[in-house]
Amino acid sequence: MAKAAPYLTALRGMADNIWFGLAVGLSGAVLMVVVETATGPAAAVQVVRYEPPSRPAHTAIAASPDLAFMVTPTVGELEKAFRESGYNLDLVRKFNKPVPRLRLATLPEGLAEMRSAQRRKVVFLTLMLPMVLEANVHIAVERKRLLFVAAMVRSGRALPPDIKSWLDRLASRYKTKPDRLDILIKRVDVIPTSLALAQAAIESGWGTSRFATQGNAIFGQWTTAGGRGMVPAGREEGLTHKIRTFDRLSESVTAYILNLNTHRAYRGLRALRQEARNKGARPDGMRLAAGLEPYSEKGEEYINLLRGIIRVNRLLPFDGAILSDEMIGFESGA
């Protein structure tokens, strides 16, 4: 018998391979149908997909709000995290580089024991800046919505139920009535970052006071005898107040700003801020410091102290600082 030409042999081999592949494929499909029919789709053969390696655990911890507030790094770990993220106060001052978000449970371990006062100041300001900015961002968002609602009311438009409910809650938090939009607009506003940082430095002794290290009481706010707080060591006889304590540093910042925005003692500060708004200017810490005379028994001396800290520590540029979406993470053993 004559042998088949080489190309015919090749074609026959290709055909055999194709038929074999089809047969295997059909049998596999039949098997999958049988399995799924018997046990459901969950029993089908799983497809193994490529998954990129997970990010370091410390970054994941910092990115999760609930877990992030459990983080209490050492000063060394915190400084390392700042360096690795490129977060530097001078870059914020000179180039307005966005500030990464930072969420801490408490002040870093070892801050009060630092020998270098200048280094402690830098660490304290660097960790407080993002927390003040984040608190102000939330308020700025609420203010923008409030101004929109006020425009609706002025135009005579009826407020939808969900907007009315939101306005009721906002007014309750800011201790006024929902129909007093003039008061709400004065109260729902940011506190200049430079002013908040200066007060944090004074009231906490740059993060070294007992109230700050043990109770997250950065701003030395008072509470009543029945409130949650720590008794001041030098409290005069007959007084019953305490220094209010918090579970998280961020709660201290939020409560401080709400206090300035609602307490009758700081109507002067709110008036100065509204005056700046009416002129189209951004409220700054040096000017609004004049409205904080009631914050301390030192009166005018306290205002001068605030302005001195703002000036010496070059805090005024932070009034225009921007908060980024980046989150600072930590790695133990820094």
C-alpha positions in Angstrom: 0.0 0.0 0.0 1.3 3.4 -0.8 2.2 5.6 2.1 0.2 8.8 2.7 1.9 12.1 1.9 3.5 13.8 4.9 1.1 16.7 4.9 -1.9 14.3 4.9 -0.5 12.6 7.9 -0.1 15.9 9.7 -3.7 16.9 8.9 -5.0 13.6 10.2 -3.1 14.1 13.5 -4.5 17.6 13.9 -8.0 16.3 13.3 -7.5 13.6 15.9 -6.3 16.2 18.5 -9.3 18.4 17.8 -11.8 15.6 18.2 -10.0 14.5 21.4 -10.2 18.0 22.8 -13.9 18.4 22.0 -14.6 15.0 23.6 -12.8 16.0 26.8 -14.5 19.4 26.8 -18.0 17.9 26.3 -17.4 15.3 29.0 -16.3 18.0 31.4 -19.3 20.1 30.7 -21.6 17.1 31.2 -19.8 16.4 34.5 -20.3 20.0 35.7 -24.0 19.8 34.8 -24.4 16.6 36.7 -22.6 18.0 39.8 -24.5 21.2 39.8 -27.8 19.4 39.4 -27.0 17.1 42.3 -25.5 19.6 44.7 -26.0 23.1 43.4 -23.7 25.7 41.8 -21.6 26.0 44.9 -20.2 22.5 44.2 -18.9 23.4 40.8 -15.2 23.4 40.2 -13.7 26.6 41.5 -11.7 28.8 39.3 -8.4 29.8 40.8 -7.7 33.5 40.1 -4.6 35.5 40.7 -4.8 37.7 43.7 -2.2 40.4 44.2 -0.3 40.2 47.5 -2.1 42.0 50.4 -0.8 45.3 51.7 1.2 45.3 55.0 -1.0 44.7 58.0 -0.1 48.0 59.7 -1.4 50.0 56.7 -4.7 48.0 56.8 -5.0 48.7 60.5 -4.6 52.4 60.0 -7.1 52.5 57.1 -9.8 50.9 59.2 -11.4 53.6 61.4 -12.4 51.1 64.2 -9.0 49.5 64.3 -7.1 52.7 63.7 -8.3 54.2 66.9 -6.8 51.2 68.8 -3.3 52.1 67.6 -1.0 53.7 70.1 2.5 53.9 68.5 5.7 55.0 70.2 7.2 58.3 69.3 9.8 56.5 67.2 7.1 54.6 65.3 5.2 57.8 64.7 8.2 59.7 63.4 9.1 56.8 61.1 5.6 56.8 59.7 5.8 60.5 59.1 9.1 60.1 57.2 7.8 57.2 55.1 4.7 59.0 54.1 6.6 62.2 53.2 4.7 64.2 55.7 6.6 67.2 56.9 5.4 70.4 58.5 7.8 72.6 56.5 6.4 71.1 53.2 2.9 72.0 54.3 4.0 75.5 55.3 6.0 76.3 52.1 4.2 74.4 49.4 0.8 73.6 51.0 1.5 69.9 50.5 -1.7 67.9 51.4 -1.7 66.5 54.9 -2.3 62.7 55.3 -5.0 61.5 57.6 -4.0 60.2 61.0 -6.1 58.4 63.6 -4.7 57.6 67.0 -6.2 56.2 70.1 -4.0 58.2 72.4 -0.9 60.4 72.3 2.2 58.3 71.3 4.1 56.6 74.1 7.2 58.5 75.2 6.1 62.0 74.1 6.1 63.4 77.6 9.5 61.9 78.3 11.3 63.4 75.3 14.3 65.4 76.3 14.3 67.7 73.3 11.5 70.2 73.8 11.8 71.3 70.1 11.5 67.7 68.9 8.4 67.2 71.1 6.8 70.3 69.7 7.3 69.1 66.2 5.9 65.6 66.9 2.9 67.2 68.8 2.0 69.6 66.0 2.5 67.0 63.3 0.1 64.6 64.9 -2.5 67.2 65.9 -2.6 68.9 62.5 -4.4 66.1 60.6 -6.9 65.6 63.4 -7.9 69.3 63.5 -8.1 69.4 59.7 -10.3 66.3 59.6 -12.7 67.7 62.2 -12.9 70.9 60.2 -13.6 69.1 57.0 -16.7 67.5 58.4 -17.9 70.9 59.6 -17.2 72.5 56.2 -19.3 69.8 54.5 -22.2 70.4 56.9 -21.8 74.2 56.4 -22.0 73.9 52.6 -25.2 71.8 52.9 -26.6 74.3 55.4 -26.0 77.2 53.1 -27.8 75.4 50.3 -30.8 74.7 52.6 -30.8 78.3 53.7 -31.0 79.4 50.0 -33.9 77.0 49.5 -35.8 78.5 52.4 -35.1 82.1 51.2 -36.5 81.1 47.8 -39.7 79.9 49.4 -39.2 76.2 48.5 -40.5 73.6 50.9 -37.9 71.4 52.4 -38.1 67.6 51.7 -38.7 65.5 54.8 -35.1 64.1 54.8 -33.6 67.6 54.6 -35.9 68.8 57.3 -34.9 65.9 59.6 -31.3 66.6 59.0 -31.8 70.3 59.8 -33.6 69.4 63.0 -30.6 67.2 64.1 -28.1 69.8 63.2 -29.9 72.5 65.1 -30.2 70.3 68.2 -26.4 69.6 68.1 -25.6 73.2 67.8 -28.1 74.1 70.6 -30.6 76.3 68.6 -33.8 76.0 66.7 -34.0 74.8 63.1 -35.8 78.0 62.0 -33.0 80.1 63.3 -30.8 79.7 60.3 -29.0 82.9 61.0 -27.7 81.5 64.3 -26.9 78.1 62.7 -24.9 79.7 59.9 -22.8 81.5 62.5 -22.2 78.4 64.5 -21.7 75.7 61.9 -18.2 76.8 60.8 -14.6 75.8 61.1 -12.1 76.9 63.7 -8.8 78.3 62.3 -6.3 75.5 62.4 -3.6 77.7 63.8 -5.8 78.7 66.7 -6.8 75.1 67.5 -3.1 74.0 67.5 -2.1 76.9 69.7 -4.8 76.1 72.2 -3.9 72.4 72.1 -0.3 73.2 72.9 -1.2 75.5 75.8 -3.9 73.4 77.4 -2.0 70.1 77.1 1.5 71.4 77.8 2.5 70.2 74.3 1.1 66.8 75.1 2.7 66.3 78.5 -0.1 67.0 80.9 -1.7 64.3 83.0 -5.1 65.1 81.5 -3.7 64.7 78.0 -1.7 61.5 78.5 -4.3 59.7 80.7 -7.6 61.1 79.5 -7.1 62.4 75.9 -8.1 65.8 77.3 -6.1 67.9 74.8 -8.0 71.2 75.3 -8.7 71.1 79.1 -12.5 71.3 78.8 -14.4 71.4 82.0 -17.4 69.2 82.9 -19.7 68.9 85.8 -19.3 66.9 89.0 -21.4 64.1 87.5 -19.7 64.1 84.2 -16.9 61.9 83.0 -13.6 63.4 83.8 -10.5 63.8 86.0 -10.3 65.9 89.2 -7.7 68.7 88.9 -5.0 68.4 91.5 -5.2 72.0 92.4 -9.0 72.4 92.4 -10.1 75.0 94.9 -12.2 74.0 97.8 -15.9 74.2 97.1 -15.5 73.7 93.3 -16.8 70.4 91.8 -15.8 70.6 88.2 -13.6 68.0 86.4 -11.5 68.0 83.3 -13.5 66.1 80.7 -11.9 62.9 79.3 -12.4 61.1 76.0 -11.9 57.6 74.6 -10.1 59.0 71.5 -8.0 62.0 70.6 -10.3 62.9 67.8 -13.3 63.1 70.2 -11.4 65.7 72.2 -10.9 67.8 69.0 -14.6 67.5 68.0 -15.9 68.4 71.4 -13.5 71.4 71.6 -14.7 72.9 68.3 -18.4 72.3 69.2 -17.8 74.1 72.5 -16.4 77.1 70.7 -19.3 77.0 68.2 -22.1 76.8 70.8 -21.1 78.2 74.2 -22.4 81.7 74.9 -19.0 82.7 76.2 -17.5 82.6 72.7 -20.1 84.7 70.9 -17.3 87.2 70.3 -15.2 84.7 68.5 -18.2 83.7 66.3 -18.9 87.3 65.5 -15.4 87.9 64.4 -15.5 84.8 62.2 -18.8 85.9 60.6 -17.4 89.4 60.0 -14.5 87.8 58.1 -17.0 85.7 56.1 -19.1 88.7 55.2 -15.9 90.4 53.8 -15.1 87.3 51.8 -12.0 86.6 53.8 -10.8 83.4 55.4 -10.9 83.5 59.2 -7.4 83.3 60.7 -6.2 82.4 64.1 -4.4 85.6 65.0 -7.6 87.6 64.6 -10.0 85.1 66.1 -7.8 84.7 69.2 -9.3 88.0 70.4 -12.6 86.1 71.0 -11.0 83.6 73.4 -10.5 85.8 76.4 -13.2 83.9 78.4 -11.3 80.6 77.8 -8.8 81.3 80.5 -8.7 83.3 83.8 -5.6 85.0 82.3 -7.8 87.1 80.0 -5.8 89.4 77.7 -2.6 87.6 78.7 -4.1 84.4 77.3 -4.8 86.1 74.0 -1.2 87.3 73.8 0.0 83.9 74.7 -2.0 82.3 71.9 -0.8 84.8 69.3 2.8 84.3 70.5 2.6 80.6 70.0 1.0 81.0 66.5 3.8 83.4 65.5 6.8 81.7 67.0 5.8 78.2 65.7 4.7 79.5 62.3 1.2 78.1 62.6 -0.7 80.7 60.5 0.1 78.9 57.1 -1.8 75.8 58.4 -5.1 77.8 58.2 -5.0 77.0 54.5 -3.8 73.4 54.8 -5.5 70.7 52.8 -6.3 67.2 54.0 -5.5 64.4 51.6 -7.1 60.9 51.3 -3.8 59.2 52.2 -3.8 57.4 55.5 -0.7 57.1 57.7 0.0 53.5 58.7 2.3 52.1 61.3 4.7 49.2 61.6 5.7 47.9 65.0 9.4 47.8 65.9 10.3 51.1 64.2 
